[in-house]
């Protein structure tokens, strides 16, 4: 018979929940009611002690279940004997209670420490998902914890701990997987990097080796080019070993000379030189000197395999831009320009640029004509040099000429002044005389060779005699020069060579006439002089003053004063007629002055050839001529009778007649010979009114 009916959701206190039954959502169990599976379904008042010892894993009612036996409901058993199936609940860890020797006086205890509460202090602050059948997860967890005799937050803490463990394990696994992936990626990158590195090293090594080989080949090609310059004192700009040889640059100071070299194997031998004045191109080698500080960059022209190199030396050791062609070996190209401070003079003062003279390229006939007249070769310059260095020599006269016809010549003094610079094609040679030795150079514009000859000024007769002798050697009208301060000295030369003693020569400082003066020698340059009074019938000059000659010689029938009339200062020297012409002192006829000029010219000419004027001694005037006695050492003579009236001269001969306008007749004579000489036509001049001068030439 059925029992009394209970309202839905209610059961009598103390009744057990049937196996497998579920409690409606929101239903509560009376305090002290035992859950399913309790021993005999009895209840224990709160605080009642447990009757006797409970086997481990057994229920509180004392019934014994074999370890591991499942409950009738098919769920797992715990210490509480409660089985709650559900997909969202993890089996709680078993709780071990130590055996008790006496009745329990409190709720069951656990050896595990209660889990920490959440920060809010409530277990239901965070509710998990609701389990099937209704109710929140937190309530279920509290219920489970309570049924197990533990803190009501134990299940939740265990769940959260397990979730944290799972999350941590998942994070660790993810991190491990990521680390493995990173390690694999790094390994791949290392392999790839190693391959790239090896390829880079191989490629870089190949490129570096090629670059190094090019550098070695360029250095090997430049070494023999630079060797002779380095041996001569030139220095090389340092170049780092890693720098390419196809380009080089340098900062140059003022007054520095540079040689740029370019290799041709390897390389094409061409280079580009960048200077502040503009770029230059050259092949092989180029030389220049700086006037100011500058930066120079040299590169090969369109050829990265070639090499270039810069060598340098102080300009004072080279001679500056003007002396660059004297560098040996000679560079192919020169790019210098005149500097305000020219080191050429210091270079010349050190004795540089002087070399043994050579007449190579000179016509043999021209060389013979000069040397047979007493001129000596003292300086020369081949076609590849711009000037010849003339050795300093006092009281000397010089003639310079080029083997190239019509080439421009110039004479340069120390300091750069060029006092003698005739236009190109206007002269075949230039000449000058100096009383004090001074450094001079002769410059030539052209392709001919330069030659310079020297002779003592006393044998030349100053610049006037030089011009006369150059004309006699078919050199034409030679421009001449003498230093301004030495023009009076130069003017004495023609007088001394004409036989005037040095004691009879005067150098007037004003225009006052000298009563005894009958010969006046003038060195004019570009100056002008005039006699006072200017009476043309009383003097005769050769060359004439109207032609503005650089030098001239005048004879006068009476004393005249000479003064400067403009231009440069002139050198003036005056003297009486030489002793062998004294019978003509009173000649006033202009034709007589012409004869005097011719006699003086002939005397200078013969004196230059080694003849010496003598009179009276060794001469016997005869009615129909003259007898000349040979002296020791004589080998030739030229004899001329002189008288104070027309025809004023009697040229003697032992054969054909001659005149002063002709080549004089040179008569052979030996020591002790007695030669009878006559003049044709004979004028029957008495012996007492004529005087014979004999120009004697001595054996060499």
LINWOFEN-V365533 format. One record per helix or strand of 2 or more residues. SS is the DSSP state (helix for helix, strand for strand). FROM is the first residue (numbers start at 1). LEN is the number of residues. If there is no record, write none. Layout:
[[SS,FROM,LEN] [SS,FROM,LEN]]
This chain:
[[helix,39,3] [helix,137,11] [helix,154,78] [strand,235,2] [strand,247,6] [strand,256,7] [strand,270,6] [strand,278,6] [strand,285,5] [strand,294,7] [strand,308,7] [helix,315,4] [helix,321,6] [strand,333,2] [helix,344,6] [helix,364,9] [strand,376,6] [strand,387,4] [strand,396,7] [strand,408,6] [strand,429,6] [strand,440,6] [strand,450,7] [helix,457,4] [helix,462,11] [strand,479,4] [helix,484,14] [helix,502,3] [strand,519,5] [strand,528,5] [helix,536,3] [strand,539,4] [helix,545,3] [strand,551,6] [strand,561,6] [strand,571,5] [helix,579,6] [helix,590,19] [strand,611,5] [strand,619,4] [strand,625,5] [strand,634,10] [strand,649,5] [strand,667,2] [strand,674,6] [helix,687,3] [strand,690,9]]
